[in-house]
Amino acid sequence: VEDAVKAAVMTEDNAATVWLALQLGTPIPIPQSEIDKLHYRYTHVYGQHR
């Protein structure tokens, strides 16, 4: 159940982001290379104790 709630919250957050972006105009896609860099940072650096 907790995983389902987490997935629902993440889906709602993403939907809100997309809706807001569409209100501002046509969104500019983020290049896959940037997505890959940000994903790596989020999974390997963000929130890690140094």
PDB file of N, H, CA, C and O in Angstrom:
ATOM      1  N   VAL A   1       0.828  -1.197   0.000  1.00  0.00           N
ATOM      2  CA  VAL A   1       0.000   0.000   0.000  1.00  0.00           C
ATOM      3  C   VAL A   1       0.869   1.257   0.000  1.00  0.00           C
ATOM      4  O   VAL A   1       0.564   2.220  -0.702  1.00  0.00           O
ATOM      5  N   GLU A   2       1.946   1.253   0.780  1.00  0.00           N
ATOM      6  H   GLU A   2       2.194   0.470   1.351  1.00  0.00           H
ATOM      7  CA  GLU A   2       2.815   2.433   0.832  1.00  0.00           C
ATOM      8  C   GLU A   2       3.421   2.735  -0.533  1.00  0.00           C
ATOM      9  O   GLU A   2       3.528   3.897  -0.924  1.00  0.00           O
ATOM     10  N   ASP A   3       3.816   1.691  -1.256  1.00  0.00           N
ATOM     11  H   ASP A   3       3.728   0.747  -0.938  1.00  0.00           H
ATOM     12  CA  ASP A   3       4.378   1.898  -2.598  1.00  0.00           C
ATOM     13  C   ASP A   3       3.346   2.501  -3.534  1.00  0.00           C
ATOM     14  O   ASP A   3       3.679   3.344  -4.367  1.00  0.00           O
ATOM     15  N   ALA A   4       2.094   2.074  -3.403  1.00  0.00           N
ATOM     16  H   ALA A   4       1.824   1.389  -2.726  1.00  0.00           H
ATOM     17  CA  ALA A   4       1.029   2.604  -4.256  1.00  0.00           C
ATOM     18  C   ALA A   4       0.780   4.076  -3.949  1.00  0.00           C
ATOM     19  O   ALA A   4       0.573   4.874  -4.863  1.00  0.00           O
ATOM     20  N   VAL A   5       0.799   4.438  -2.681  1.00  0.00           N
ATOM     21  H   VAL A   5       0.967   3.790  -1.938  1.00  0.00           H
ATOM     22  CA  VAL A   5       0.601   5.842  -2.297  1.00  0.00           C
ATOM     23  C   VAL A   5       1.758   6.688  -2.813  1.00  0.00           C
ATOM     24  O   VAL A   5       1.547   7.782  -3.336  1.00  0.00           O
ATOM     25  N   LYS A   6       2.981   6.182  -2.667  1.00  0.00           N
ATOM     26  H   LYS A   6       3.152   5.293  -2.242  1.00  0.00           H
ATOM     27  CA  LYS A   6       4.148   6.912  -3.166  1.00  0.00           C
ATOM     28  C   LYS A   6       4.042   7.121  -4.673  1.00  0.00           C
ATOM     29  O   LYS A   6       4.315   8.215  -5.168  1.00  0.00           O
ATOM     30  N   ALA A   7       3.646   6.076  -5.406  1.00  0.00           N
ATOM     31  H   ALA A   7       3.424   5.188  -5.004  1.00  0.00           H
ATOM     32  CA  ALA A   7       3.496   6.187  -6.860  1.00  0.00           C
ATOM     33  C   ALA A   7       2.410   7.188  -7.219  1.00  0.00           C
ATOM     34  O   ALA A   7       2.567   7.954  -8.169  1.00  0.00           O
ATOM     35  N   ALA A   8       1.311   7.193  -6.474  1.00  0.00           N
ATOM     36  H   ALA A   8       1.183   6.570  -5.702  1.00  0.00           H
ATOM     37  CA  ALA A   8       0.221   8.129  -6.747  1.00  0.00           C
ATOM     38  C   ALA A   8       0.664   9.571  -6.510  1.00  0.00           C
ATOM     39  O   ALA A   8       0.341  10.458  -7.300  1.00  0.00           O
ATOM     40  N   VAL A   9       1.394   9.806  -5.436  1.00  0.00           N
ATOM     41  H   VAL A   9       1.656   9.085  -4.794  1.00  0.00           H
ATOM     42  CA  VAL A   9       1.877  11.161  -5.133  1.00  0.00           C
ATOM     43  C   VAL A   9       2.857  11.622  -6.204  1.00  0.00           C
ATOM     44  O   VAL A   9       2.798  12.768  -6.650  1.00  0.00           O
ATOM     45  N   MET A  10       3.757  10.736  -6.618  1.00  0.00           N
ATOM     46  H   MET A  10       3.805   9.805  -6.255  1.00  0.00           H
ATOM     47  CA  MET A  10       4.718  11.098  -7.663  1.00  0.00           C
ATOM     48  C   MET A  10       3.997  11.402  -8.976  1.00  0.00           C
ATOM     49  O   MET A  10       4.374  12.333  -9.688  1.00  0.00           O
ATOM     50  N   THR A  11       2.969  10.627  -9.297  1.00  0.00           N
ATOM     51  H   THR A  11       2.663   9.871  -8.718  1.00  0.00           H
ATOM     52  CA  THR A  11       2.198  10.860 -10.518  1.00  0.00           C
ATOM     53  C   THR A  11       1.499  12.208 -10.460  1.00  0.00           C
ATOM     54  O   THR A  11       1.502  12.950 -11.442  1.00  0.00           O
ATOM     55  N   GLU A  12       0.901  12.532  -9.324  1.00  0.00           N
ATOM     56  H   GLU A  12       0.898  11.929  -8.526  1.00  0.00           H
ATOM     57  CA  GLU A  12       0.235  13.830  -9.172  1.00  0.00           C
ATOM     58  C   GLU A  12       1.240  14.977  -9.277  1.00  0.00           C
ATOM     59  O   GLU A  12       0.951  15.994  -9.907  1.00  0.00           O
ATOM     60  N   ASP A  13       2.403  14.824  -8.674  1.00  0.00           N
ATOM     61  H   ASP A  13       2.637  13.997  -8.162  1.00  0.00           H
ATOM     62  CA  ASP A  13       3.439  15.865  -8.760  1.00  0.00           C
ATOM     63  C   ASP A  13       3.870  16.078 -10.211  1.00  0.00           C
ATOM     64  O   ASP A  13       4.007  17.214 -10.664  1.00  0.00           O
ATOM     65  N   ASN A  14       4.081  14.986 -10.930  1.00  0.00           N
ATOM     66  H   ASN A  14       3.970  14.063 -10.562  1.00  0.00           H
ATOM     67  CA  ASN A  14       4.476  15.100 -12.336  1.00  0.00           C
ATOM     68  C   ASN A  14       3.372  15.729 -13.169  1.00  0.00           C
ATOM     69  O   ASN A  14       3.645  16.552 -14.043  1.00  0.00           O
ATOM     70  N   ALA A  15       2.138  15.353 -12.911  1.00  0.00           N
ATOM     71  H   ALA A  15       1.916  14.684 -12.201  1.00  0.00           H
ATOM     72  CA  ALA A  15       1.014  15.929 -13.650  1.00  0.00           C
ATOM     73  C   ALA A  15       0.926  17.432 -13.401  1.00  0.00           C
ATOM     74  O   ALA A  15       0.662  18.197 -14.328  1.00  0.00           O
ATOM     75  N   ALA A  16       1.144  17.860 -12.168  1.00  0.00           N
ATOM     76  H   ALA A  16       1.359  17.238 -11.415  1.00  0.00           H
ATOM     77  CA  ALA A  16       1.107  19.287 -11.853  1.00  0.00           C
ATOM     78  C   ALA A  16       2.223  20.031 -12.578  1.00  0.00           C
ATOM     79  O   ALA A  16       2.012  21.138 -13.074  1.00  0.00           O
ATOM     80  N   THR A  17       3.400  19.435 -12.642  1.00  0.00           N
ATOM     81  H   THR A  17       3.572  18.536 -12.240  1.00  0.00           H
ATOM     82  CA  THR A  17       4.526  20.051 -13.341  1.00  0.00           C
ATOM     83  C   THR A  17       4.231  20.197 -14.825  1.00  0.00           C
ATOM     84  O   THR A  17       4.484  21.248 -15.414  1.00  0.00           O
ATOM     85  N   VAL A  18       3.694  19.140 -15.429  1.00  0.00           N
ATOM     86  H   VAL A  18       3.488  18.286 -14.950  1.00  0.00           H
ATOM     87  CA  VAL A  18       3.361  19.186 -16.859  1.00  0.00           C
ATOM     88  C   VAL A  18       2.274  20.220 -17.110  1.00  0.00           C
ATOM     89  O   VAL A  18       2.363  20.992 -18.065  1.00  0.00           O
ATOM     90  N   TRP A  19       1.250  20.246 -16.265  1.00  0.00           N
ATOM     91  H   TRP A  19       1.178  19.619 -15.489  1.00  0.00           H
ATOM     92  CA  TRP A  19       0.161  21.210 -16.440  1.00  0.00           C
ATOM     93  C   TRP A  19       0.708  22.638 -16.383  1.00  0.00           C
ATOM     94  O   TRP A  19       0.360  23.472 -17.220  1.00  0.00           O
ATOM     95  N   LEU A  20       1.562  22.917 -15.397  1.00  0.00           N
ATOM     96  H   LEU A  20       1.844  22.240 -14.717  1.00  0.00           H
ATOM     97  CA  LEU A  20       2.132  24.257 -15.264  1.00  0.00           C
ATOM     98  C   LEU A  20       2.982  24.602 -16.479  1.00  0.00           C
ATOM     99  O   LEU A  20       2.893  25.715 -16.996  1.00  0.00           O
ATOM    100  N   ALA A  21       3.794  23.677 -16.935  1.00  0.00           N
ATOM    101  H   ALA A  21       3.867  22.773 -16.514  1.00  0.00           H
ATOM    102  CA  ALA A  21       4.632  23.927 -18.111  1.00  0.00           C
ATOM    103  C   ALA A  21       3.771  24.255 -19.322  1.00  0.00           C
ATOM    104  O   ALA A  21       4.110  25.143 -20.104  1.00  0.00           O
ATOM    105  N   LEU A  22       2.668  23.550 -19.481  1.00  0.00           N
ATOM    106  H   LEU A  22       2.393  22.828 -18.847  1.00  0.00           H
ATOM    107  CA  LEU A  22       1.785  23.803 -20.625  1.00  0.00           C
ATOM    108  C   LEU A  22       1.114  25.171 -20.528  1.00  0.00           C
ATOM    109  O   LEU A  22       0.798  25.773 -21.555  1.00  0.00           O
ATOM    110  N   GLN A  23       0.890  25.672 -19.311  1.00  0.00           N
ATOM    111  H   GLN A  23       1.147  25.183 -18.478  1.00  0.00           H
ATOM    112  CA  GLN A  23       0.298  26.996 -19.142  1.00  0.00           C
ATOM    113  C   GLN A  23       1.264  28.091 -19.590  1.00  0.00           C
ATOM    114  O   GLN A  23       0.845  29.180 -19.983  1.00  0.00           O
ATOM    115  N   LEU A  24       2.553  27.790 -19.526  1.00  0.00           N
ATOM    116  H   LEU A  24       2.893  26.906 -19.206  1.00  0.00           H
ATOM    117  CA  LEU A  24       3.576  28.767 -19.896  1.00  0.00           C
ATOM    118  C   LEU A  24       3.907  28.745 -21.381  1.00  0.00           C
ATOM    119  O   LEU A  24       4.610  29.627 -21.872  1.00  0.00           O
ATOM    120  N   GLY A  25       3.407  27.745 -22.099  1.00  0.00           N
ATOM    121  H   GLY A  25       2.836  27.028 -21.700  1.00  0.00           H
ATOM    122  CA  GLY A  25       3.687  27.623 -23.527  1.00  0.00           C
ATOM    123  C   GLY A  25       4.086  26.201 -23.865  1.00  0.00           C
ATOM    124  O   GLY A  25       3.829  25.267 -23.105  1.00  0.00           O
ATOM    125  N   THR A  26       4.711  26.056 -25.003  1.00  0.00           N
ATOM    126  H   THR A  26       4.920  26.815 -25.620  1.00  0.00           H
ATOM    127  CA  THR A  26       5.156  24.738 -25.435  1.00  0.00           C
ATOM    128  C   THR A  26       6.433  24.365 -24.685  1.00  0.00           C
ATOM    129  O   THR A  26       7.443  25.060 -24.792  1.00  0.00           O
ATOM    130  N   PRO A  27       6.389  23.271 -23.928  1.00  0.00           N
ATOM    131  CA  PRO A  27       7.594  22.870 -23.191  1.00  0.00           C
ATOM    132  C   PRO A  27       8.735  22.505 -24.143  1.00  0.00           C
ATOM    133  O   PRO A  27       8.510  21.969 -25.228  1.00  0.00           O
ATOM    134  N   ILE A  28       9.944  22.803 -23.721  1.00  0.00           N
ATOM    135  H   ILE A  28      10.127  23.239 -22.840  1.00  0.00           H
ATOM    136  CA  ILE A  28      11.135  22.443 -24.488  1.00  0.00           C
ATOM    137  C   ILE A  28      11.647  21.117 -23.924  1.00  0.00           C
ATOM    138  O   ILE A  28      11.963  21.035 -22.737  1.00  0.00           O
ATOM    139  N   PRO A  29      11.731  20.087 -24.755  1.00  0.00           N
ATOM    140  CA  PRO A  29      12.201  18.790 -24.247  1.00  0.00           C
ATOM    141  C   PRO A  29      13.632  18.883 -23.705  1.00  0.00           C
ATOM    142  O   PRO A  29      14.471  19.612 -24.234  1.00  0.00           O
ATOM    143  N   ILE A  30      13.879  18.133 -22.652  1.00  0.00           N
ATOM    144  H   ILE A  30      13.198  17.541 -22.222  1.00  0.00           H
ATOM    145  CA  ILE A  30      15.222  18.053 -22.080  1.00  0.00           C
ATOM    146  C   ILE A  30      15.965  16.946 -22.823  1.00  0.00           C
ATOM    147  O   ILE A  30      15.456  15.831 -22.935  1.00  0.00           O
ATOM    148  N   PRO A  31      17.161  17.238 -23.331  1.00  0.00           N
ATOM    149  CA  PRO A  31      17.926  16.209 -24.045  1.00  0.00           C
ATOM    150  C   PRO A  31      18.205  14.991 -23.151  1.00  0.00           C
ATOM    151  O   PRO A  31      18.403  15.132 -21.944  1.00  0.00           O
ATOM    152  N   GLN A  32      18.217  13.810 -23.748  1.00  0.00           N
ATOM    153  H   GLN A  32      18.056  13.695 -24.728  1.00  0.00           H
ATOM    154  CA  GLN A  32      18.446  12.578 -22.986  1.00  0.00           C
ATOM    155  C   GLN A  32      19.759  12.628 -22.217  1.00  0.00           C
ATOM    156  O   GLN A  32      19.845  12.092 -21.112  1.00  0.00           O
ATOM    157  N   SER A  33      20.782  13.263 -22.781  1.00  0.00           N
ATOM    158  H   SER A  33      20.712  13.699 -23.678  1.00  0.00           H
ATOM    159  CA  SER A  33      22.074  13.347 -22.083  1.00  0.00           C
ATOM    160  C   SER A  33      21.940  14.113 -20.766  1.00  0.00           C
ATOM    161  O   SER A  33      22.579  13.758 -19.775  1.00  0.00           O
ATOM    162  N   GLU A  34      21.117  15.154 -20.751  1.00  0.00           N
ATOM    163  H   GLU A  34      20.598  15.442 -21.555  1.00  0.00           H
ATOM    164  CA  GLU A  34      20.890  15.918 -19.523  1.00  0.00           C
ATOM    165  C   GLU A  34      20.082  15.096 -18.525  1.00  0.00           C
ATOM    166  O   GLU A  34      20.360  15.121 -17.326  1.00  0.00           O
ATOM    167  N   ILE A  35      19.089  14.374 -19.013  1.00  0.00           N
ATOM    168  H   ILE A  35      18.863  14.354 -19.987  1.00  0.00           H
ATOM    169  CA  ILE A  35      18.291  13.508 -18.145  1.00  0.00           C
ATOM    170  C   ILE A  35      19.196  12.478 -17.487  1.00  0.00           C
ATOM    171  O   ILE A  35      19.091  12.225 -16.286  1.00  0.00           O
ATOM    172  N   ASP A  36      20.084  11.886 -18.273  1.00  0.00           N
ATOM    173  H   ASP A  36      20.170  12.091 -19.248  1.00  0.00           H
ATOM    174  CA  ASP A  36      21.005  10.880 -17.745  1.00  0.00           C
ATOM    175  C   ASP A  36      21.908  11.474 -16.663  1.00  0.00           C
ATOM    176  O   ASP A  36      22.124  10.846 -15.626  1.00  0.00           O
ATOM    177  N   LYS A  37      22.442  12.688 -16.899  1.00  0.00           N
ATOM    178  H   LYS A  37      22.267  13.198 -17.741  1.00  0.00           H
ATOM    179  CA  LYS A  37      23.304  13.339 -15.906  1.00  0.00           C
ATOM    180  C   LYS A  37      22.534  13.626 -14.620  1.00  0.00           C
ATOM    181  O   LYS A  37      23.030  13.375 -13.521  1.00  0.00           O
ATOM    182  N   LEU A  38      21.316  14.155 -14.765  1.00  0.00           N
ATOM    183  H   LEU A  38      20.913  14.358 -15.657  1.00  0.00           H
ATOM    184  CA  LEU A  38      20.514  14.481 -13.592  1.00  0.00           C
ATOM    185  C   LEU A  38      20.101  13.222 -12.834  1.00  0.00           C
ATOM    186  O   LEU A  38      20.085  13.209 -11.604  1.00  0.00           O
ATOM    187  N   HIS A  39      19.768  12.165 -13.572  1.00  0.00           N
ATOM    188  H   HIS A  39      19.781  12.175 -14.572  1.00  0.00           H
ATOM    189  CA  HIS A  39      19.396  10.908 -12.922  1.00  0.00           C
ATOM    190  C   HIS A  39      20.577  10.353 -12.137  1.00  0.00           C
ATOM    191  O   HIS A  39      20.409   9.897 -11.006  1.00  0.00           O
ATOM    192  N   TYR A  40      21.766  10.386 -12.722  1.00  0.00           N
ATOM    193  H   TYR A  40      21.903  10.757 -13.640  1.00  0.00           H
ATOM    194  CA  TYR A  40      22.959   9.912 -12.014  1.00  0.00           C
ATOM    195  C   TYR A  40      23.180  10.727 -10.740  1.00  0.00           C
ATOM    196  O   TYR A  40      23.438  10.171  -9.672  1.00  0.00           O
ATOM    197  N   ARG A  41      23.075  12.045 -10.866  1.00  0.00           N
ATOM    198  H   ARG A  41      22.866  12.497 -11.733  1.00  0.00           H
ATOM    199  CA  ARG A  41      23.282  12.908  -9.695  1.00  0.00           C
ATOM    200  C   ARG A  41      22.267  12.587  -8.605  1.00  0.00           C
ATOM    201  O   ARG A  41      22.618  12.499  -7.429  1.00  0.00           O
ATOM    202  N   TYR A  42      21.009  12.414  -8.997  1.00  0.00           N
ATOM    203  H   TYR A  42      20.723  12.486  -9.953  1.00  0.00           H
ATOM    204  CA  TYR A  42      19.955  12.121  -8.022  1.00  0.00           C
ATOM    205  C   TYR A  42      20.185  10.774  -7.341  1.00  0.00           C
ATOM    206  O   TYR A  42      19.963  10.647  -6.137  1.00  0.00           O
ATOM    207  N   THR A  43      20.623   9.775  -8.093  1.00  0.00           N
ATOM    208  H   THR A  43      20.803   9.878  -9.071  1.00  0.00           H
ATOM    209  CA  THR A  43      20.769   8.435  -7.524  1.00  0.00           C
ATOM    210  C   THR A  43      22.119   8.190  -6.853  1.00  0.00           C
ATOM    211  O   THR A  43      22.249   7.250  -6.069  1.00  0.00           O
ATOM    212  N   HIS A  44      23.132   9.018  -7.146  1.00  0.00           N
ATOM    213  H   HIS A  44      23.027   9.781  -7.784  1.00  0.00           H
ATOM    214  CA  HIS A  44      24.457   8.762  -6.593  1.00  0.00           C
ATOM    215  C   HIS A  44      25.023   9.893  -5.727  1.00  0.00           C
ATOM    216  O   HIS A  44      25.958   9.666  -4.960  1.00  0.00           O
ATOM    217  N   VAL A  45      24.480  11.091  -5.836  1.00  0.00           N
ATOM    218  H   VAL A  45      23.720  11.276  -6.459  1.00  0.00           H
ATOM    219  CA  VAL A  45      25.062  12.231  -5.123  1.00  0.00           C
ATOM    220  C   VAL A  45      24.053  12.876  -4.178  1.00  0.00           C
ATOM    221  O   VAL A  45      24.354  13.102  -3.006  1.00  0.00           O
ATOM    222  N   TYR A  46      22.873  13.168  -4.677  1.00  0.00           N
ATOM    223  H   TYR A  46      22.628  12.985  -5.629  1.00  0.00           H
ATOM    224  CA  TYR A  46      21.856  13.901  -3.928  1.00  0.00           C
ATOM    225  C   TYR A  46      21.511  13.183  -2.625  1.00  0.00           C
ATOM    226  O   TYR A  46      21.154  12.005  -2.628  1.00  0.00           O
ATOM    227  N   GLY A  47      21.622  13.903  -1.518  1.00  0.00           N
ATOM    228  H   GLY A  47      21.912  14.860  -1.515  1.00  0.00           H
ATOM    229  CA  GLY A  47      21.240  13.356  -0.227  1.00  0.00           C
ATOM    230  C   GLY A  47      22.280  12.465   0.428  1.00  0.00           C
ATOM    231  O   GLY A  47      22.048  11.948   1.521  1.00  0.00           O
ATOM    232  N   GLN A  48      23.412  12.277  -0.216  1.00  0.00           N
ATOM    233  H   GLN A  48      23.600  12.697  -1.103  1.00  0.00           H
ATOM    234  CA  GLN A  48      24.458  11.429   0.353  1.00  0.00           C
ATOM    235  C   GLN A  48      25.292  12.245   1.337  1.00  0.00           C
ATOM    236  O   GLN A  48      25.613  13.408   1.091  1.00  0.00           O
ATOM    237  N   HIS A  49      25.630  11.617   2.441  1.00  0.00           N
ATOM    238  H   HIS A  49      25.369  10.672   2.640  1.00  0.00           H
ATOM    239  CA  HIS A  49      26.497  12.279   3.421  1.00  0.00           C
ATOM    240  C   HIS A  49      27.927  12.262   2.903  1.00  0.00           C
ATOM    241  O   HIS A  49      28.399  11.263   2.361  1.00  0.00           O
ATOM    242  N   ARG A  50      28.593  13.370   3.080  1.00  0.00           N
ATOM    243  H   ARG A  50      28.210  14.181   3.522  1.00  0.00           H
ATOM    244  CA  ARG A  50      29.980  13.462   2.600  1.00  0.00           C
ATOM    245  C   ARG A  50      30.941  13.459   3.741  1.00  0.00           C
ATOM    246  O   ARG A  50      32.152  13.531   3.529  1.00  0.00           O
TER     247      ARG A  50
END
